[in-house]
Each structure stands twice: as structure tokens, then as C-alpha cells.
């Protein structure tokens, strides 16, 4: 089967986009960021209102949860770049354009709500947070993949990964207000994942080999959009050691569930090129399983040593 051009893919998938938009509108629940912020806890910071400077002792949230909240927020902050990327990939016409703007509007609530929560509860240093925001947004975000199928494959996994990171951050925070807020945001991310996942599922029916290639390329090179955050590697390691998001979760709760939904390994022949891409993916997953298992073993050993030393 010949490969579809990007224009052909957009046209062929547009009826699916329209159907998924209808489903999304029926499932999405209206919510308001201000209702998830405990405003009564707020007080002035030092500055023009003469309040108190931020201190580490202002928050009872564990340090790793605060680190994860900052990473999550800074990731959400790059929304202008994400909008540009998906508008470039999917266009701004017809059902595609309607979805691009709807997705952007829903995502904008996340950064607003998290920042308000962090500021009001004095969970993080607002000066350091603003400097980190400026630095991260000045770097922007560029999609590492070209084309409709690669972009759809990436966001299918990324939205699910973000959902899990938000939910687990809320749980680790020990703050019911934080957990409630991040659970609400995670519900949005889940609906976004379903939209993209279902679209790529339709693409598998349209051209299985071309779609399989895109999925393999994305899975084998996947990186979260927050990798450009200053000190990201150190922050990601702390988050992984806390069990908020790690390779084990990435493989078991993100990659494999999505691949099962697409019946990647249950399908018959995808053609020579498609079968080759699927074999490449299977080999990569085998290696990732080994790496994820080793990480968990090392983490458990480290925790055992720390418990013995305590």
C-alpha cells in the first residue's frame, strides 16, 4: 500500500476527528480553576504589599512533591509552543481546527490552577518559580517529530504519561486540596489521550504500515515535553525514586496499555515494512523491560539501605 501524504491523512481522518469531538464534548465536564484553590490560606508576600518573604517552612508538602509540581507546572506553561506545534501539524480548518483550539483552552486551565494553588499555599518560592518559567518559556518547545501520524502517536503516549504524573504527584503531596486539583486536571488529560489514541487507531485501519512506523519511531525515542526545564534530569530522577513517574510506570501504565488498545501485536501482517517496524518495537520493549526491572531493583535496595540507616 502506498503511503498517504500529510494532506491525504488530514482529509481521511477528518470525519473521525468530528466524531471524536462530539464524544469529547459529551464527556468533558465544565470546571473552574478558582474553585480548587484554598484562597483563605493566602497572605501577602514581601514586596509592594509589605508581606512576608517565602520560607521553606511555609509548606508541609514533601520536597519531592514540590519538585514534581514545579515540573508539571513549567511543562504546562509552554502551552503557546504546544499550540503552535499542533496547529502546524493538524491545521486550523474544519474539525481539526476546532479541536486544536478546544484542546488549547482546556490545557490553559491547568497552568492557571496549579500556579494559583502553589502561590496561595506558599508551597514554592514564587520568585524562583517565575524565573524558572521565564527561562523555560524562552527555550520554547519544538516537536521532535514531523507529520500527522508521528504527532498523533506522541500525544497519545504523552497525554497518558502526564495524567499519571499529575495523579501520583497529588497522592505524594499529602494535601487533599492538592490531590483534588491534580485529579481534576488528570481527568482532562485522560480525555485528551482518548481523543488522540482513537484517532491513531483509525489511522491503523487506514494505513497500518505507515502508522506502525510512526508508533515505533515515537516509542523508541520518547521524551516528556518538560525535558528542556533547567535541571530536568536531576528533578526527573528524584521524581522517579519517589515512584511518581519512572520507567516501570512508563512501560506498564503508558506504553503497553496504549499498544494493547491498538492491538499492535495482535494484528496480522502489516506488510513487509509494517512487520519490520513492529519487530523493531518488540525488540525495544524487551530491552526497556530489562532496564525498568533493574531500576526498580536498585531503588528497592536503596530504600532498604536508607531504612537500615534510619
C-alpha positions in Angstrom: 0.0 0.0 0.0 1.3 3.5 -0.9 2.0 6.0 1.8 -0.6 8.7 2.3 0.6 12.3 2.0 0.0 14.6 5.0 -2.8 16.3 3.3 -4.5 13.0 2.5 -4.1 11.9 6.1 -5.8 15.1 7.3 -8.7 14.7 4.9 -9.2 11.0 5.5 -9.1 11.3 9.3 -11.3 14.4 9.5 -14.6 12.5 9.9 -13.0 10.7 12.8 -11.9 14.0 14.3 -15.5 15.3 14.0 -16.9 12.1 15.7 -14.3 12.3 18.5 -15.1 16.0 19.0 -18.8 15.1 19.6 -17.8 12.4 22.1 -15.4 14.7 23.8 -18.0 17.5 24.2 -20.4 14.9 25.8 -17.8 13.6 28.2 -15.9 16.7 29.2 -17.1 18.4 32.4 -17.0 22.1 32.9 -14.9 23.2 35.8 -13.4 26.3 37.2 -9.8 26.7 38.5 -10.7 29.1 41.2 -12.9 26.5 42.9 -9.9 24.3 43.5 -7.7 26.9 45.2 -7.9 27.4 49.1 -7.9 31.2 48.8 -8.4 31.7 52.6 -4.9 30.3 53.1 -3.2 33.1 51.2 -1.3 36.1 52.6 0.9 38.8 51.1 4.4 38.1 50.1 7.2 40.6 50.7 7.3 43.4 48.1 5.0 46.2 47.4 2.4 45.0 49.9 5.0 44.5 52.6 4.2 40.9 53.4 6.4 38.1 54.5 9.2 36.6 52.3 8.7 32.9 51.3 10.4 30.3 53.5 10.9 26.6 53.2 8.9 26.2 56.4 5.8 27.8 54.8 4.8 24.4 53.2 4.3 21.0 54.7 4.3 19.3 51.3 7.2 17.0 50.8 10.1 18.3 48.8 9.8 15.7 46.0 6.1 16.6 45.6 7.0 20.2 45.3 9.6 19.3 42.7 7.1 17.4 40.7 4.5 20.2 41.0 7.1 22.6 39.6 8.0 20.3 36.7 4.3 19.8 36.0 3.5 23.5 36.0 6.5 24.5 33.9 5.5 21.9 31.4 2.0 23.3 31.3 3.5 26.8 30.9 4.8 26.0 27.5 1.3 25.9 26.1 1.9 28.6 23.4 4.6 26.4 21.9 2.4 23.3 22.0 -0.4 25.2 20.4 1.9 26.3 17.6 3.1 22.8 17.0 -0.3 21.1 16.9 -1.8 23.9 14.8 1.1 23.4 12.4 0.7 19.7 12.3 -3.1 19.5 12.2 -4.1 22.8 10.7 -6.8 25.3 11.9 -9.5 24.4 9.5 -12.7 22.4 10.0 -12.9 19.8 12.7 -9.1 19.7 13.2 -9.0 23.4 13.9 -12.0 23.2 16.3 -10.1 20.5 18.3 -6.8 22.4 18.3 -8.5 25.5 19.9 -10.6 23.4 22.3 -7.6 21.4 23.5 -5.6 24.6 24.0 -8.4 26.2 26.0 -8.7 23.2 28.3 -5.0 22.9 28.8 -4.7 26.6 29.7 -6.8 25.9 32.9 -4.1 23.6 34.2 -1.3 26.1 34.4 -3.7 28.7 35.9 -5.0 26.3 38.6 -1.6 24.9 39.6 0.1 28.3 39.8 -2.7 29.7 41.9 -2.6 26.8 44.2 1.2 27.0 44.7 1.2 30.7 45.2 -1.7 30.8 47.7 -0.5 27.9 49.8 3.1 29.2 49.6 4.2 25.7 48.5 7.1 27.0 46.5 9.3 30.1 46.2 7.3 32.4 43.8 10.4 34.3 42.8 12.3 31.1 41.8 9.2 29.8 40.1 8.8 32.9 38.0 12.5 32.9 37.0 12.2 29.2 36.0 9.1 30.0 34.0 10.8 32.7 32.1 13.8 30.5 31.4 11.7 27.6 30.3 9.4 29.5 28.0 12.2 31.4 26.4 13.5 28.0 25.3 10.1 27.1 24.0 9.2 23.6 22.7 9.7 22.1 19.3 8.1 18.9 18.2 10.8 16.3 17.5 8.5 14.5 15.0 7.2 15.5 11.6 3.8 14.7 10.2 0.3 13.8 11.4 0.9 10.2 12.4 4.1 10.8 14.4 2.4 13.8 16.2 -0.7 11.7 17.0 1.4 8.9 18.3 3.4 11.2 20.5 0.5 12.9 22.1 -1.3 9.6 22.7 1.5 8.5 25.0 2.4 11.9 26.3 -1.2 12.8 27.5 -1.4 9.5 29.4 2.0 10.0 30.9 1.0 13.5 32.1 -2.2 12.1 33.6 -0.2 9.6 35.7 2.3 12.2 36.7 -0.4 14.6 37.9 -2.3 11.9 39.8 0.7 10.5 41.6 2.0 13.9 42.5 -1.3 14.6 44.2 -1.1 11.4 46.2 2.5 12.1 47.3 1.7 15.6 48.3 -0.2 14.5 51.4 -2.5 17.5 50.8 -6.1 16.7 50.0 -6.6 20.0 48.2 -3.6 19.4 46.0 -4.7 15.8 45.3 -8.2 17.0 44.4 -6.9 19.6 42.0 -4.5 17.3 40.2 -7.1 14.6 40.0 -9.3 17.1 38.2 -6.5 18.0 35.8 -5.7 14.4 35.2 -9.3 13.8 34.1 -8.8 16.4 31.4 -5.6 14.7 30.3 -7.3 11.4 30.1 -9.9 12.7 27.7 -7.2 14.2 25.6 -5.4 10.9 25.5 -8.6 9.1 24.4 -9.1 11.6 21.6 -5.6 11.1 20.2 -5.5 7.4 20.8 -8.7 6.8 19.0 -7.5 8.9 16.0 -4.4 6.9 15.7 -6.5 3.7 16.0 -8.4 4.9 12.9 -5.1 5.6 11.2 -4.1 1.9 11.7 -7.1 0.9 9.7 -6.2 3.5 7.0 -2.6 2.5 6.5 -1.2 0.0 9.1 2.4 0.1 7.8 2.8 3.8 7.8 1.1 4.1 11.2 3.2 1.3 12.7 6.4 3.1 11.6 5.2 6.3 13.4 4.4 4.4 16.6 7.8 2.7 16.6 9.7 5.9 16.0 7.9 7.6 18.9 8.1 4.8 21.4 11.8 4.3 20.8 12.7 7.9 21.2 10.0 9.2 23.6 10.8 12.1 25.8 8.5 14.2 28.0 7.9 17.8 26.9 9.5 19.1 30.1 12.9 17.9 29.2 14.0 21.4 28.5 13.4 22.5 32.1 16.6 23.6 33.8 17.9 20.8 35.9 15.3 18.4 34.5 17.5 15.2 34.7 18.0 15.7 38.5 14.4 16.5 39.1 13.2 13.6 37.0 15.5 11.2 39.0 14.0 12.5 42.3 10.5 12.0 40.9 11.4 8.5 39.7 12.9 7.5 43.0 9.7 8.6 44.7 7.6 6.4 42.4 5.7 9.4 40.9 6.8 8.6 37.4 9.5 6.1 36.4 10.4 3.7 33.7 8.3 0.9 35.2 5.2 3.1 35.1 6.1 4.4 31.7 6.3 0.9 30.3 3.4 -0.8 32.3 0.9 2.1 32.6 1.6 4.1 29.5 3.2 2.3 26.6 1.7 -1.2 26.9 -2.0 -0.1 27.6 -2.0 2.1 24.5 -0.4 -0.5 22.3 -3.0 -3.0 23.5 -5.8 -0.7 22.6 -4.3 -0.5 19.1 -3.9 -4.3 19.0 -0.4 -3.7 17.8 0.8 -7.3 18.4 -2.5 -9.0 17.8 -2.9 -7.8 14.2 -2.0 -9.9 11.2 0.6 -8.9 8.7 1.1 -5.2 8.3 3.1 -5.7 5.1 6.9 -6.0 4.9 7.7 -2.6 6.2 5.0 -2.6 8.9 6.1 -6.0 10.1 9.7 -4.8 10.2 8.7 -1.8 12.3 6.7 -4.0 14.7 9.6 -6.3 15.2 11.8 -3.3 15.9 9.3 -2.1 18.5 9.1 -5.6 20.2 12.9 -5.7 20.5 13.0 -2.3 22.0 10.3 -3.2 24.5 12.3 -6.3 25.6 15.3 -4.0 26.3 13.1 -1.5 28.1 11.7 -4.2 30.4 15.2 -5.2 31.5 16.1 -1.6 32.2 12.9 -0.9 34.1 13.3 -4.0 36.2 16.8 -3.1 37.1 15.8 0.4 38.1 13.1 -0.9 40.4 15.6 -3.4 42.0 18.2 -0.6 42.6 15.5 1.6 44.0 14.3 -1.0 46.4 17.9 -1.8 47.5 18.5 1.9 48.1 15.3 2.2 50.2 16.3 -0.8 52.2 19.7 0.8 53.0 18.1 4.1 53.9 15.6 2.3 56.3 18.5 0.4 57.9 20.5 3.6 58.5 17.5 5.4 59.9 
